[in-house]
Every structure is written in C-alpha cells, then in structure tokens.
C-alpha cells in the first residue's frame, strides 16, 4: 500500500502540481480567511446592527436590486435588439456609443447628476435662460440611486444581448412570421427566450456591481449592505461584523445564480456563429427611424453625454485650482497601479487556466473555477480578507525580528502598494480569466498535441504556439481589468497606502468634502483612460 502510494506521488505530483497548489493558495487565501472568520462569531455590536440597522440595509438593497434589474433590462435589451434588427439614422455610431457609460464609474455619474439637479445647478440655469420656472428634482434618494446605477450599468446587459442577437438565425424569425406572429410577439416568444443565458449573465454582473457600490450610495445617503460593511469596519472597528454582513451579500448572489440555474433546468441554448442566415436588418419609415433613434439615444444621453458635459463644465471652472503640482503625481500613481495590477492579473489568469491542465492530479484539474469567486465578493470584503492574514504575517515578522535580530522591522506588507495590487488580482481575476478561457477554447487541440508529440514541454508549447494565438484575448483581458482597476473605490479606500493616492479616491475625497465641482478633473481623467480601451474592446467584440 505504501509502495503504491509512493508510486502515485512520484508519477502525479510533478512541478505543475505544486505550482497549481501554490496558485490555489494564492487565490483562495482571502476567501478562506472570510470563511474561517464566520465561525469566530460576530462583533459586540452585531445585535445592535441586527435590531436597528439590518432592516434598512435589507429593504434598501432589495429595492436597489429590483429597480436596477428592471431598468438595466429595459435599457440594455431594447437597445441591443434595435441596433441588431433595424436600419436607422446613426445606427453604427450608437452601436458603440451605447458602451461608453462603462467608462464613467457609477459614483462619478452620481456626483454629476447631484450637481445637475441641485439648487442653482445646471438644469436650473438652463431653465432660467429659457424663461421657464425652475423645478427642483430631488435625486439624492434611493430612487435617484436606482436611476444612476441603471444608466451606468446597463451596458453589461447590452453587450451580452447584442452578441446573441447579432448571430441570431433569421430562419426562426421568418418561421414565426409565417405562422402569423407579429414582430413584437416574435421578440417575446422566440428571441428573448433564446437569449436568456446572455441576458441573465449581464444582469448578474449588474447585481454584483450594485451590491459592490459604495461611493454613490454613500453620497446619496442610502444605507445598503456595502455602506454597512464600511460602517462596521471604520466606525465600529469590528471586521467580524463587517464579514457577517458580507456573508449575507454572498448568500444573495449565490441564491440568484442558483435560482436561475434551477429554473433553467435541463434546457440547452445554442446558436451557430457560422449560420448562413444571420439576423437580417429591416428598413423602416423615416418616422419609425426617428423613434428608434430616440429610444437608443436616450440611454446614451443619460448615461454618458449629460454626465460627461456636466463634469467638463465643472472642470473648466475649477481646473486652475485642482490642476496643481500635487495632482499630476496622483494621476501617474493611479495609472501605474492600474497598469501593474492589470498586467499581473492577466499573468495569474493564465497561470490559473493552464497550471491545472498541465498537472496530473485529477482533483486539481477543476481548480481554475476558484478564479471566478473573487468577483462575486464585494471589494470591501476582499480587502478585509486580504488584510487579516497578511497583518498576522507582518506581526509574526515583527516578533521574529525582535526575538532573533533585536530589530524593529515594522510592517513589511501592510501599508504598501503590494497588498493593494494583490487585492486587485483577487478581485478582478475572473474579469481576466473569462476572455482568456474563451480564446483558449477556440484553439484546436491538435496544435498543442503535435508540439507535445515532438517532445516540447507544456510551457514551451504554450510560449511558441498558444501564446501568439491568444494575444487578442490577452489584450482584451488587460483592457477589461485596467478599466475596472481605475474605477475601483471600496477596496482602494481600505487598502491604499497613506503616501499613495488614486484618481478614484481623490474624486471621492473632493465629493465627501462637498467640493463636488473640484471632483470633475480626476473624474474626467478616469473617463479618458476608460474610453479608448472600451472602444478597442468594442472592435474586438465585432471581430
């Protein structure tokens, strides 16, 4: 028995197996920490939170989820269907303009609309110029937050739906028409059910972003689970209570995912990219074209144009005050951190994808699934899960330094940029992993198998054959992570070193200090760095 066990160890436990285990430990450490902390019990204020705060957190979060789900579905699906199905004025520019709201973080959109509708704001000035009695719209409430989050996040649903609609076979629609169904009935009975997995996938991304939002909810004064996590962490100084609140969030996310898969059952959804009868575009009258243009242009106007020009107006007014000598280092620091984190995240996504494939232990071959867990956990909780074990490691290092070297080495990990980048890798690993995995699945196995038969190692096979073919997917993954890192706020607020700042945090600090106009310049810098990658991403989608 012992001899057989030793034989299995020598045969199966190779270099790639050890590297796979190392990657699993690297990625799983924050998640395992959070799981263990749940068994240590909540903080002293947990009963107070449950009795006085949890009901508000629950009601507000449920209202946000329901409201944002409905609006993002309406904006995203209707826009995707119209640009995929009809010819109308400005269709091609609007097709990629509909993605641009992703370049503006939701908390920045919230700042812009707060100023736009504020007393003495842009809307009131425009109405006075037009000799119209000004009417004040109050957006600083939960319904305004639903509106802001929806017009910021609908592109997730739009992108996923458009890809399916673009390759939808026209034969099914023609058959439905021949049976007497109208265009609208065909959309409801044929097109939407077939596009359901893509739509649900986009809505789940929206759900995760809504649950992760902190900046917009905090500024609008809406108490959600995420703001409660920050309150427990900073005000109550109880990480265990914050983790308990986060556990409820995770249950909500996994409940939605499990409920959808259970309801889907054994149904299969497939479509062919090589279909000879792609969805044909219909020509409509000029009046109908105008209506379609209004419907599709409405989310672009609300989600990008109005916030962008509001920020641009503020930037002109405050540029000389904000663009001081201290601003440019912050911009460079933010850019450098985003580039470094994106590059390393893509590398680790490749490791997570390939190391399990190259090892010989069967149970480790499915370990790449852990990559998707980080994105389902709010950024604030990832920060806590990273900080707790690394803080213990730092304390151990301090004790060793005092005991054996009589030296006070201080914190070597916490309070540095390395812990921030590590947290970014965990948080956005799924964002890089998914496009790389999709690109890898398109590669023919015969190429790598031929290389292996010729005696090349798995690493050399990847480097010489698969890596060149994966470049578009790697670039797309880098772009996605870069945009997300530039916008990330909750995680950065907790883990950023004192001597380092980012554009996202700077904009938040200005808005928190009621200097909302001064927040325009760092906000526009974030938008500028996000627009070009998103345009490139749109081209990759079209290809």
N, C-alpha and C positions, 0 to 999 in steps of 0.2 A: 504493500500500500504506500509506504513511504517512498519507495523507489519510483513507483508510478507518479506520485505527486511531484517528485524532483524532476522527472522527465517532462511533465507538463510545464513546470516552471521554466526549465531551460528552453523548451520549444516555443512557448507562448509569451513569456514575459521578456520581451525584447525592448530595445531603446524606445520605440514608438509607444509601447505600452506605458512605460514610465513617464514619457512626455505627455501622454494622454491623461494620466492620473494627475500630473502637475497642472495641466490646464484645467481639469475638473476642480482641483483645489483652489486654483486662482480665481475662477469664475464663481464658484459656489460659496466662497468664504463669507461674503456679506449676507447671502441668502440663508446659509446655515446659522449664522450669528443671530439673525432675526428670529429664526425658528426656535433656537435654544432660548432666547430671551423671553419667549412667550411662556415657557414653563417656569420662569423665575418669579412670576407674579407681577401685577401692575404696581404702579407707584402709590404713594399715600393719598394722592388726590383723585384716584380713579373713581371712587364712589361719588365724589363731588362732580366729576366730569359726567358720569352716567346720569346723575339725577338732574343736573342743571344745564348741561351743555350738549350732551349727546342727542337729545330730541331735536334741537335746532340743527345740529350737524346733519342728522339723518334726513329731516324734511327738506332742507335746502339742497342737499346733494341729490336726493331723488328728483326734486323739481328741475335741477340743472340737467340731470341725465335725460329725463323725459323731454324737456324743452329742446335741448341741443340735438337729441336724436331726431326729433320731428323736423326741425328747421334744416339741419345738415342733409337729411334725406331729401327734402323738397328741393333745396338749392342744388345739391350735388347731382342727383339722378336726373332732374329735369334738364339741367344744363348739359349733362353728358349725352342724353338722348337727343336733344335738339341739334347739337353740333355734329352728332354722328348720323342723323337721319335726314336733315333738311339743308338745302341750299338757301342762304340768305345773306344779306348785306353784312360785311365784316366778319363772316364766319371764321375764316382762318386766323386772323389776329385774336379774336375772342377765344379760340380754342386753347391758346397758350396763356392768354391773359387771365383765364379762369384759375390758373395755378398760382398766380402771383401772391394772393393773400397768405400763402405759406411763408413768404419772405418776411412778413410782419408778425412778430410774436404777439400772442393774444393780449398780453398785459400792455404792450405798446399801443395796440388798437384801442384798448380800454382807456388809456391816457388821452388819446386823440379825440375820442368821442365824448369823454368827460369835458374837455375844453371846448369842443364844438357846440355842445348843447348847454354849456354853463351860462350863468348870468353875465352878460357882457361878452359872450363868446362869439365865434364866427357866425353862427346861424342868426343870432340877434342882430349883428352888424349888417348882414346881408338883407334881412327883412326891413331894417330901418332904411337902407339905401333904396329899397323897392317901395317905400312908403306903406309897408304892411305892419300892422300892430304886432309886435313880437309876442310869441307864445313860448313859454319855457317848457321844454321836455325834460323830465327827470329820468336820467338813465342810471343814476347811482343807486340801483337796487337790483334785486335778483333777476328781474325781467330784462333790465338793461344788460346784465351779465350774460344771460342766455343769448341775447342778440349779438353781443360782441364775440362770444366764444363760437357761435354758429357761423358767422360770416368769416371768422378766422380759420375754422377747421373744416368747412365743407369741401375744400379741395381733396381731402383724403377720400371722401366718397366719390367725388367727381372723377378722380384719376382711376380708381379701381373700376368704376362703372364704365368709363369711356373705353378702357381696354377691351372689356367684354362686348360692348355694343359695336365697337369698331370691327370685330371679327364675327359678329352675329350673322348667321346664314340668312339670306333673304328668302330662301325657299319656304322656311317655316312661316314667315310673314305673308308671303304670297298665298300659301295654302289657307291661312287664316282668313285672308281677304276673300278668297274664292268661296269660303263657307259662309260669307256674309257678315263677318265681324268688321267693325269699324276700326280706324287707326288707334283710337284710344282704348278700345276693348282688347285689341291685339297686344297693345303695350302692357295692359294689366294682366292678361291671361297667358301670354306667351313669353314676352321679352323679359319682364321683371322676374318671374319665377326662375328662368334660366340664368339670370344674372345675380340671383340671390347670394351665392357664396361670396362674390366680389363685393356686393353692397354691404353685406354683414361684416366682411373683413374691414371695409372702410369705416363702418360705424363703430366697430370695436376699437379701432385706432382713435376715433373721436372720443369714445368713452374713456380710454386711458388718458388722453390729453386733458379732458375735463376734470378727471379725478386728480391729475397731477398739477393742475393750475393753482398757483398761489398769488402771483402778482396782481392779476385782475380782480380776483375775489377779495383780496386784502384791501385793494384800493377802493373797491365799490362797497366795502363794509359788509360783505356776505360771509357768514360763518359756515364753512364747509369742513369736511374731514381734514383736508390738507392744511387749512389755516389752524385747525385744532391741533394738528401734529406740531406745527411751529410754536403754538402757544404752550403746549406741554413741554417742548424741548427748551425753549428760551425763557418763558415766563415762569413756569412751574419747575423747570430744571429736573424733569423726570423723563429720561429717554424710554424707560419701560412703559410709561403711559402712552407716549407717542407711538411706540411699537404696537401696543394693543389697538390703538385707533387705526393704525395702518393695516393690521390684520383684518379688520372689518372691510377695509377697501379691497384687499386682495380677495376676500370671500366674494365680494360683489362682482369683481372682474371675472373670476373663475366660474361663478354662478351663471353669468351671462353667456360665457363661452360654452359651458356645459349644457345650458338650456337650449342654445341654438343647435348644437350638435345632436342633442336628444330629439329635438323637434324635426331636424332634418332626416333622422333615421338612416335608412339604407339607400336613400336616393343618391344618384350619381349625376354630376353636372359636368358635361364635356362640350368643347367646341373645337373645331379644327382651324388652325392658323393657315392651312393650305386649301381651304374651301374654295371651290370655283365660283361660288355665288355669295360674295360678300354683301353686306348690307348696302343697298343702293340708296343714294340721296335723292329726295324728292324735291322737285321745283314747285314753289308755291307762288301765290299772287304777291304783288308789292305790299298790299295791306297786311297780309299774313307775315311777310318778311319783316315788316316793321314791328309787329307784335313779338315775333321770335327774337328779334334784336333787343327789344326792351326786356324780355324775360331773361335772356342770357346776360345782357349787360348790367342788369340790376345787381347781382352779387358781386360783379367786378367793381362797380361803382361804390358799393357799400364796403366791400372787403379790402379794396386796395386804393382806389382813386381818392376818396374822401379822407381816409386816414393819412395817406401819403402827402397830400397837399396841405392838410392841416399841420402836419409836422414840418413841412417845408416852409410854411408861413411863419411858424414859431422860430424855426432855425434862422431865418433872415433877421428876425427881431433880436435874437439873443446870441448870434454867432460870435460877436466880438467879446462877449462876457464869458462864454463857455469854452471857446477855442483858445484856451491859454496854453502855456508851455506844459502844464501838467496833464492836458488832455491827450496829447499825442502818444506819450508812453503807455497810457491806458489802452489806447486803440491798438498799439503794437503788441502789448501783452495779451490782449484778447485774441488777436489774430494768431499770434504764436502758439498760444494754448490750444486754440481750435485746430490748427494745422497739425500740431504734435499729437493731440488726442485722436484726431481722425485717422492719421497715418498708423498709429499704434493699434487702434480699434480694428482697422482693416487687416493688419497683420495677425492679430489674435483671432479674428473671424476666420481667416484662412487656416490657422492652427486648429481651431475648434472643428472645422469642416474636414480637414484631411488627416490629422493625427489619429482619430478613432478609426478611419478607414484603413490605415496602414498597420495598426496593431493587430495581434492575433487573438486577443481575448474577446469572445463574442459579446459578453455583457457590456463591454466598453464601446462597442461599435455604435450604440444608440445614444452615447453620452453627449453628442452635439446638440441634443434637444434642450440641454440646460441653457443654451445661449439665448433662448427666447424669454427666459424667466425675468431677466433684469428689466426689460421694457414694460412688463406688466406691473412693476412695483414703482410707486411714486418716487421721484427723485430725492425727496427729503428722507425717505426711509432707506434708500440706497446709501445716502450719506451717513446715516446712523449705523447701518450695518457695516460700513467700511471703517468708521471711526472707532467703534468699540474694540474690535480685535487688534487693530493697529495701535491704539492707545495702550492696550495691555502689553503689546510687544515693545513699545517705547519705554514703558515703566520697567519692564524686565531688563532692557538695555541699560537704563539708569542704575538699577540695582547692581548689575554686573560691573559697571564702570566704577561704582563706589567701593564694591567689595574687593575686586581684584586689581584695580588700577588706581584707586584713590583719586578718581577724577569725576567731575560732574559734567557728563557729556550732553545732558539736556535731551529734548525731543529731537530725534533724528528723522522721523517720518511725519508725524502730525504737525500741522502748521507749515507744510511745504507744498509746492506745486505738484509733487509726485502723487500725493494722496488724492488730489483733485483729479488728475488725469486718470488714475486708477478707477476712481468712481465713474468718470465719464465712460471708460471702457466697459465697465459692468452695465451701466445704464443703456448704452447705445450699441452693445454688441449685436443684438438682434437686428438692428437697423442695417448694419453692415453684412450680417450673416445671410439674410434672406436673398438679396440680389446676387450675392456670390454663389449661393447654393443653386439659385435658378439658372445662372450661367453655367455652372458645372454640370447640371443635369442635361444640358443641351449638347455637351461634348460626347462624342462617340467613344465607348469603352475600348474599341479596337485599337485606338491610337495609343493609349497608355498601356494596354496589354501587349502590344507589339514591342514597345520600348522595354517592358519588363522581360519579355522573352529574349531580347537581345542583351540581357544582363545588366541593364541600368537599374539603379536603386529607385525607390519611390520618390525620394527628394529630387534626384536628377531628372526623373521623368516629369515631375511637376514643373521644375525650373525650365526645362528645354521645350516641353510640348504644351502643357496645360496653361502655364502662366501667360504666354503670349496670346492664347485664345481667350483667356479670361480678362484681359485688360479692360474691355468696355464695362464688364460687371464690377471690376475693382474700382474703376473711376466713378461709376455710378454710386457705389457704396461709400466711397470717400466723400462725394458731394453731399449725400444724404446725412452722413454723420457730421460733416462740417457745419451744415445749416443748423442742425439740432443743437450742437455744442454752442454755437454763437448765441442761440436763443435761450439756452437753459438757465433758469433762475433759481429755483428752490435748492437744488443740490449745490450750486455755486455759492449761494448765500451762507450755507453752513460750513463748507469745507475750504473756501478760498483763504490763502494766507493773508495776514494783515498788510503786508507790504505789496501785495498784488491785487489789482482790480480788473474787472472786465467791463465791457460796454453795457452788458445786460444789468449788472449790479449798479453801475453808475446811473443809468436811466432810472432804475428803481429808487436809488437814493434821492435823486432830484425830485421824483414824484412824491416820495414819502415826506419830504421836507416842504411840500406844497410849492415846489418850483417846477411846475409841470411844463412850462414853456422851455426851461433850460434842459429838460429831458429830451428835447427834439433832436439835437445834434447826435448824441450817442445812439438814439433810436434809428436815425437815418443811416448811420454807419452800419448798424446791424442789418438794415434792409438792403443797403447797397451790396454788402457781402453775400446776401442771400439771393438776390435777383439773378445774377449771372449763373450761379450753379443750378438754379431752378430752370432757367431757360435751356441750359445744356442737358439737364435731366429730361426735359420735355422732348428734346431731339432724340435722346436715347430711347424714350418710350415709342416715338413714331417709327424709329428704325426697327 
